[in-house]
Amino acid sequence: MLAESDNRVFERVNGELAVRYSPQGTDGEFCSTTRNISGGGIRIPLLKKLKPGATLDLEIFKYNTDVAFRCMGKVMWVWDAPKDKKEDHIFEAGVKFLNPDLFNIGRLIDSLGKSSLLV
C-alpha cells in the first residue's frame, strides 16, 4: 500500500465510497462519494466550496456493509473549475486524514477490490 511517486506515502485507490462530512463550526452535514482514497486521505466532490485549511468531521463507509470509520480531516486543496458544464456547481477537494484508523481504511480499500489500484 506504500506509494513511491508523487511524494505520497500511500497509493491512491480509485473508487466510490459514501462520505458524510460536516465542516467544524457549522451545523451543516453533507453527503458525497470518494473519487479515490488512500491511507492518508480522500479526494471528494463538494456541493459547497470550502477553503483550504477547513477542518471536517468525516464518516466514510461502504453501502450496505458494516465497513466504516470516522475521523477528522483537513481540506488541503480545492479545485473550483467545473469539469463538466452540467456539473458547474461541484468542486473537487483533497482531504488529509488528521487521525486515521489505518485498519479500517484498509478494510474500505480492500472492499473496492484490487482492480481499483491507481498506477
N, C-alpha and C positions, 0 to 999 in steps of 0.2 A: 504494500500500500504506500510505500515511500516513493516520492517523485524526485527525479534528478534534474529536471529542467524547469525553466520559468521561475527560479528562486523559490519554489514551493517545497514544503516538507512532505505533503501528501499528494497523491494523484487525485485528480478530479474524476468523478464518475457521473456520466450523463444519465439523467432520468428524472421522472416526476414522483415526488413525494409531497404529501399535503403539508402545508405550513400555516400555523396560526401565529400571527405576530402582533405585538402591541408596543408602540413606542412609549418608553418610560416618560412619565409626566403627562400622559393623556389618558382619556377614558376609552379611546378607540381600540377596537380589535379588528384585524383584517385577516383575510384568508388568501392564500396564494399556493403555488406549487413550485418546487425546485426546478431549475434548469440543469443544475449539477450540484454535487455535494462532495466534500472531502472531509478528512479528519479535522481540518482547520476552519471550514466554513461552507457557505452555500452561495449560489447565485440565484436570485429570485426576481420575478416581475413584481412591481409595486403599483397599486392603484393611485396612491398619492405620493408625490415626491417627498423624499426625506433628505436631510442634509448629511453629508459625511460626518461621522462622529456621533450620530444619534445612537442611543442605546435601545435595544429591543428585548422584550421578553419573547422567547421563541418556544413553540411546540412543533416538533417535526414528527410525522407519523406516516405509516403505510396504511392506506384504506383497508378496512375490514380485517385488520390484524391487531395483535397486541404489541407490535413493534413500534415503539415511540420513545421520545425523550424530550425533556425540557432543558433549556439553558438560556443564558444571556448572550446577546450578540451585539456587535458594533458595526454600523454601516461604514465600510471602508471607501467605497466609490459608488457613484450613481451615474448612469448613462441616461440622459434625458432626450436623446434624439430618437424619434419614432422609427422603428424598424419597418413598419407597415402603416400605410395611411389609414387603414381600418382600425388600427390599434394605437392611434396617436395619444391616447390617454395613459398608456402603460410605460413605466420607467423600469429599467433594469438596475439591480443593486448587487454588490458583493458584500456579504456579511461575514465577518470573522467571529467564530465562537470564542467567547470570553472564558467560559468554564465548561469545556467539552467533556462529555461522557463517552470516551473512545469505544468502550464496549458496545453501547447502544448505537452509536454512529456506525460501527462496524456491522451490526445486525441490519441496520437500514440499508447500508451499501450492499450487503450480501443479498438482501431481498430484491435488489434491482437486477441481479444476475451478472455474470462475468462478461457477457457481450456488451455491457454498457461502459466498459472502461474507455476513457479518452486517451489517445496517444499523443 
